[in-house]
């Protein structure tokens, strides 16, 4: 069965909407081999935007993508970059020829076939056991430069803020050396932790002025309405209601629209939207309870306060309502922030996962 509202997969060309200006700006940057820094909350459509860009340029340029969310070392970082290149090559050529081409390109890194035990599909993985970090970095970027002599390259690194957690080397300073000495290559850095991500590119930081900043805002309400009314009997008022309940979070909007689409019974109403939202929240109740139970009592109180008030959370009335001292609340908020359970935009605190935020609001 088909749904035109994908929420747990990347959209097709026909399903991608509302990002024409952002896509046009990215195209202008990569066409002239410039770099981009794209940041937003999670679930706002960064990966979908890059997917749309790659769909357009895949036959024209070499398009590489890697997500470094789970890296814990500098070796993990370069290994991910090498895998991105080997995955691209294995898709473009028959396995034997792909390994041959990679072997010609790399002097010290060796590549070998591997099989996915679940899908039984063959792919290629780099064998890096005998190489040090510096050697792997040099090999990878030298190979990129060699490839860029005959083709333009786009390298997108998702969750780029994770490099800040690698403390035994200054990855940003090392990357600057390779990025500034490039030709015919565009780097796209993506991330969801705005404060950490932008700090890597701020004044006096090694990557300062190495990329054009782009903050991915919520989809335009009018664009959502124009697309959704093709498939649903929905008024602009109901679309706006759905938008506000979702706080503009792209994935949640799509998931609600998907649930409304598969019902296909009658005109969309507030009751239907609320019912779909309730179904989504309920489906995640057990996982949210497990997460909530891992928190200390003061952190639970802090999370409830953020869920209820967003701003002015240290006001005396709030402290008295929840029977908590200001210093205790401050340390608890810092702990939640460090664990990425809450975030802050100017003076407003919020829970980045909108569904979790709505779940927490129910506790208050």
N, C-alpha and C positions, 0 to 999 in steps of 0.2 A: 504493500500500500504506500502511496505517495502523499507527502505533506509539503506544501510550499513554504513552510515555516520551520526550517532546520534550526535546532537549538543544541544538538549534541554531535553535530558534524559540520564540516565546512560547507558553505553554500556554493551552489553551482553558479555559473555566469548569469542565468536567468533569475536566480533567487537572491542575488547580491543587489542591494539597493541602498540609497541614501548616503553614499560615500563618494559621489562623483567629484566633488571639489578636492577631497583629500587624495583620491586616486590621481587626479590630474596634477596636483602638487608633487606627489611622489614621482610620477612619470617624468616631470620636468627636472627633478633632482637627479634621477638615475640616468637619464639620457645624456647628461653632462658630467656623469661620474662624480656627483656630489654625494655627501652622506646625510643621513637623517636620524634624528632621535625622536621616537614616537612613544609617548607615555599616556597612560590612562588607568582607571581602575580596571581590575580584572572583569572579564565577561562583557566588555564593551565593544569587541569586534576587531582587535588589533590583528589577530591571526587571520581573520577573514579578509581584511584589507590587504595583507601581504599575499594571501592566496590569490586574490583577484589580480594583483600586480604580476605575480608569477605566471598566472594563466595567460596574460597578454604577452609576456616577454619570454616564455619558456623556450620557444623555438628560435628566438632571435638572440637571446643572451644565455649565459650560464647562470642559473638561479639556484642558490644554495641557502638552505634554512636549517637552523639548529635551535633547540630549546635547552637552555642551560639551567633550568630551574633546580634540578637535583644535584648539581655539581658540589663536591666537597673538597676538591683539591685542584691545583693548577694542572695536574695531569688529566683530570676529568675534563677540564676546559678544552685543552688542545685535542684530546681524544674525540670530543664531540665535533670539533671543526673537521677533523680528518674523516669522521664518519659521514658528515654532510657531503663532503666531496666524493667519497667512495659510493654513497647511495645515489648521488646524481649520475655518476659514471655508469653504475650498474643498470640504471634505468634507460640509459641512452644506447648501450651496446650489449651484445650477447656476452654472457658471463666470462668466457675465456678471453675475448677481445678486450673487455673492460679491465680485467686484471693486467693484461699486457700493456694497455695504455697507461694505467696507473703506475706500473713498474717502470715504464719509460720516463714518466714524469718525476717520480720520487727516486732519490739516490739511496736513501737509507731506510725509509719506511717500507715494510713489506706488506702486501695485501693477500688475503686468502679467502676462499669461498666459505660461506657458512650457510646453514639451513635453519629456518624457523620451524621448530618442532610442532607448532600449532597449525601454521598455514602450509608447511612443507614447501615454502618458497625459498629459492636460493638468493643470497645477496653476498656482499663483500664487506669484510671487516679489516681494519688496519691492525697489523701485528706490531705493537709498540713496546713490548716487554724489555727489550735490550737498549732502548733509547732514553735519553734524559729529556727533561722538559724543554731546555733551550734548543736541543737538536730538533725536536719535533716541531717547535714553533718556526724555526728557520726553514725546515723542510716544507711545511705547509705554506708559508707566505711566499717562499721562493717559487713554489709550484703555482700559486695563484698568479704571481707576476708573469710567469711563463705562459700560462693559459690566457692571460689578458692581452698578450701580444696579437692574438688572433680572434678574440671574442670579448665583448664587454661582460663583466661579472657583477652580479648582485649577491651580497652575502648578508642575510638577515639573522641577527642573533637575538632570540627572544629571552625575556627575563634577565636582561643584561646586568641589572643591579646586583645579581648574585656574585659578580666578581669582587664586590666590596667585602665579601665574607672570606675571601682567600687572603690570608695575612702574611704568608711567608715570602711572597713576592709582590711587587707593585705591578699587577697585571695591566692597569691603565697606562702606566708609563711605558711598559714593554709594547703594548698595542700601538701607542702613538708613533713609535719608531717605524713600525711597519705601515701604518695607515697613511702617514704623511709622505712616504716614499712610494706611493702607488700611482698607477696609470691605468685608466680604463676600468676601474673597480669602484663600486659604490657599496658602502657599509650602511646597513639599517639596524639601529639599536632600538630594541623594544623593551618595555618594562612596565610594571604595575605599581612599584613603590616609588612614587614621584619624588619624594624628598631624597632618598638614597640615589636614585637614578640621576637626577639633575645635579646632585653634588659632585658626581663624577665628571661633569662637564662645566662646572662653575669656574669663575675667575681664579686663576693660579693653579687649577687642577690640570694634570697632564693632557686631558682630552678637551680642554677649553677651546672653543671655536672650531672643533673638528667635525661638527654636525649641525644641521639646521633643525631647530626644535619644533616639534609638532605635538600639541596636546589633542588627543582624540576625545572630542566632546560626545555627549549623548546624541543619538540620531535625532534628526529634526522630526517633530511631531507630524508635520504635514506629509513628509516622505513616508512615514509609517502608515498613515491613513491612506494615502494614494495606493500603496502596495497592498495593504490588507483588504481594502474594499473590493479588490479584484476577485477575492476568494471567499469573502465573508459579507454577510448583510450587517454591516457595522456603521454606526453614525460617527461623525467627528467627535461628538460629545463623549461617546462610549470609548472611543480610541484615546481621547485625552484622559479619561478616568483610568484606563488601563496603564497609560504612560505614567501618570502620577503615582499609582499604586506600586509600580515597578521602579520608581525613582529613575527612570530613563535607562535602566540596565538592559542592554541589548539582548542578552541571553534569556533573561526572565521574560521580557516582552515576547520574544519568539516562542518560548515554551507555553505561555498563556494562549497566544494566538493558535498554536498547534492544537492545544486541547479544545479550543473553541471550534477549530476547523473539523476535527474528527467527529464532533457532535452533529454538526450540520443540520440542526433541527429548526431553529427559528432565529429571529433577529437577536443580535447580541445585546444582553442587558447587564446591568450592574450585578445582578444575582449570579449570572453565568460567570462573569469575570471573577467575582469573589469565590465562587465554587471552585473554579480552576486554580485560583491562588491557594485556596485551602488545601486542595489535593496535592499541590506541589510542596507546600510547607509540611504537610502530614507525611509525605514520602521521605522526608529528610529528618523526621522527628527523632528517630533512634540514634542517628549519627550525631545530631546536635546535642542530644542528652549526654552522650558519651563524652563529647568535647567539653560541655559545660561542667560535667562532673570532675574533669581533670583540674579545674580551677580552684584556687583557695577561696574561702568565704568572702574576703574583701575584694578579690578580683570579680567574683560573681556580682557583688553589689555594684562595682564600678561599671561592669558591662550593662547591667540593668539601667543605671543612670544614663549612660551614653545612649542606650536604646530609647529611653524616654525623652531626654532633654536635648541632646545633640550639642547645644551651646549653653553657656552659663552654668556648667556642671559643678563649679566650685562655689556657687552662691550659698550663703548661709542657710537659706530656706531648704535647699536641696540636701545639704549636709544633715540638717535636722530631720528631714523627712526620712532619710535612709540611715540615720543614726551612725554616721561615720565621720571621723576627723579629717580635716582638709589634707594634712600631711599623709595620712593613710590612703586617702583617695588618690592623691598625686602619685604615690609610689605604685599603687595598683594600676592606674592608667598607664604609667610608663611600662609596666610589665606587659600589659595587654598590647600596647603599641609595639613593643619589642617582638612579641610573638605574632604580630601582624593580624591580630583579631580585631583591632580598631585602627583607624587612620584619622588624619586631621587635615582640614583644608581651611586655611586662615584660622578663625576662632571656632570653627564648627567641627566637632568630632562626629564620626560615623563608623558604622560597621561595613567594611567593603563588600561583603557578601550580602546582597539585599534580602535574600530569602532568610538567611540567618538573622538579619536585623529585624525582620518581621516576626520571626520566631521569638526573639528576645523581647520584643515589644509586648508579646502575649503574656510574658511572665510578670510584667509590671502591673 
